Structures are given as structure tokens and as C-alpha cells.
Amino acid sequence: MVEALARNVITLFVQGVISSNLTNLNNLASKEAGLLLGVWREITNIIEELEIKSAEEKQETDSMARVWLRRFREVSFDMENCMEKFEIYLKRRHIFHFIMFAANFSN
């Protein structure tokens, strides 16, 4: 009888300790899960912000590239115009020298 009573007391004590520890473990596990979900949400938010910034930077880069190409074309056309004017200048000069040579030759 004393043995049965001791067994019951020990059983109740062990059940109480295990129950208490399981409750604590359950609370800790719930807190950890909440923290992990919070971290996951933060990581997701950071990824979204980085994607938005990346898209904005790409758009700015594309815009800058279009401006640069437009300016490059303008400079190219200006260079072409200068080359044509220089070619005309050389042709006129050559004709002028030819006329002067011919005039001097005939005299």
C-alpha cells in the first residue's frame, strides 16, 4: 500500500513535471514560430523593396541610355555635316587652284 501510494505520488509528480515542461516547450515553440514568420515577412518585404529599386534603377538606366543615344546621333550628324562642308571646301579650293594654275599657264 505504501508502495502503491509512493508510485502514485511519483507518477503524479512526473506527469506534472512533464506537463509543465510540455507547456513551456509549446509556448517556446509558438514564440519561435512567430519570430520565424516575422523574419520571413521582413525578408519578403526586403526582397520586394530591392526588386522595386532594381526596376527603378533599370528604368533610369534605360532612360539615360536613350538620352545618350539621341545625343550620340546628333553628334554623328554634326560630324557628317562638318565632313561634307570640309569636302566642299577642299573641292572649291582644288578648283580655285586649278583655275589659278590654268590662268597662270595660259599667260
C-alpha positions as CSV (number, residue, x, y, z in Angstrom):
1,M,0.0,0.0,0.0
2,V,2.8,2.4,0.8
3,E,4.4,1.3,-2.3
4,A,1.3,2.0,-4.4
5,L,0.9,5.4,-2.8
6,A,4.6,6.2,-3.5
7,R,4.2,5.0,-7.0
8,N,1.1,7.2,-7.4
9,V,2.9,10.3,-5.9
10,I,5.9,9.7,-8.2
11,T,3.6,9.2,-11.2
12,L,1.7,12.4,-10.5
13,F,5.0,14.3,-9.9
14,V,6.5,13.1,-13.1
15,Q,3.3,13.8,-15.0
16,G,3.2,17.3,-13.5
17,V,6.8,18.0,-14.5
18,I,6.3,16.6,-18.0
19,S,3.1,18.5,-18.4
20,S,4.7,21.7,-17.2
21,N,7.7,21.2,-19.5
22,L,5.5,20.4,-22.5
23,T,3.5,23.6,-21.8
24,N,6.8,25.5,-21.7
25,L,8.1,23.8,-24.8
26,N,4.8,24.5,-26.6
27,N,5.0,28.2,-25.6
28,L,8.6,28.5,-26.7
29,A,7.8,26.7,-30.0
30,S,4.9,29.1,-30.6
31,K,7.1,32.1,-29.9
32,E,9.8,30.7,-32.2
33,A,7.3,30.1,-34.9
34,G,6.0,33.6,-34.6
35,L,9.5,35.0,-34.7
36,L,10.4,32.9,-37.8
37,L,7.2,34.1,-39.5
38,G,8.1,37.7,-38.7
39,V,11.6,37.2,-40.0
40,W,10.1,35.6,-43.1
41,R,7.8,38.6,-43.7
42,E,10.7,41.0,-43.2
43,I,12.8,39.1,-45.7
44,T,9.9,39.1,-48.2
45,N,9.4,42.8,-47.7
46,I,13.2,43.5,-48.2
47,I,13.2,41.4,-51.4
48,E,10.2,43.3,-52.7
49,E,11.8,46.6,-52.0
50,L,15.0,45.5,-53.7
51,E,13.1,44.4,-56.7
52,I,11.3,47.7,-56.9
53,K,14.6,49.7,-56.5
54,S,16.2,47.5,-59.2
55,A,13.3,48.1,-61.6
56,E,13.5,51.9,-60.9
57,E,17.3,51.9,-61.5
58,K,16.9,49.9,-64.7
59,Q,14.2,52.4,-65.9
60,E,16.6,55.3,-65.1
61,T,19.4,53.5,-66.8
62,D,17.3,52.8,-69.9
63,S,16.2,56.4,-69.9
64,M,19.8,57.6,-69.6
65,A,20.8,55.2,-72.4
66,R,18.1,56.7,-74.7
67,V,19.3,60.2,-73.9
68,W,22.9,59.2,-74.6
69,L,22.0,57.5,-77.9
70,R,20.0,60.6,-79.0
71,R,22.9,62.8,-78.2
72,F,25.3,60.4,-80.0
73,R,23.2,60.5,-83.1
74,E,23.1,64.3,-83.0
75,V,26.9,64.5,-82.7
76,S,27.2,61.9,-85.5
77,F,25.0,64.0,-87.8
78,D,27.0,67.1,-86.8
79,M,30.2,65.3,-87.7
80,E,28.8,64.2,-91.0
81,N,27.8,67.8,-91.8
82,C,31.2,69.0,-90.9
83,M,32.9,66.4,-93.1
84,E,30.6,67.3,-96.0
85,K,31.4,71.0,-95.6
86,F,35.1,70.3,-95.4
87,E,34.8,68.1,-98.6
88,I,33.1,71.0,-100.3
89,Y,35.8,73.4,-99.1
90,L,38.5,71.1,-100.5
91,K,36.8,70.7,-103.8
92,R,36.3,74.5,-104.1
93,R,39.9,75.1,-103.1
94,H,41.1,72.5,-105.6
95,I,39.0,74.1,-108.4
96,F,40.2,77.5,-107.4
97,H,43.9,76.3,-107.5
98,F,43.2,74.6,-110.8
99,I,41.7,77.8,-112.3
100,M,44.6,79.9,-111.0
101,F,47.1,77.3,-112.4
102,A,45.3,77.3,-115.7
103,A,45.2,81.2,-115.7
104,N,48.9,81.3,-115.0
105,F,49.6,78.6,-117.5
106,S,47.8,80.4,-120.3
107,N,49.7,83.7,-119.6
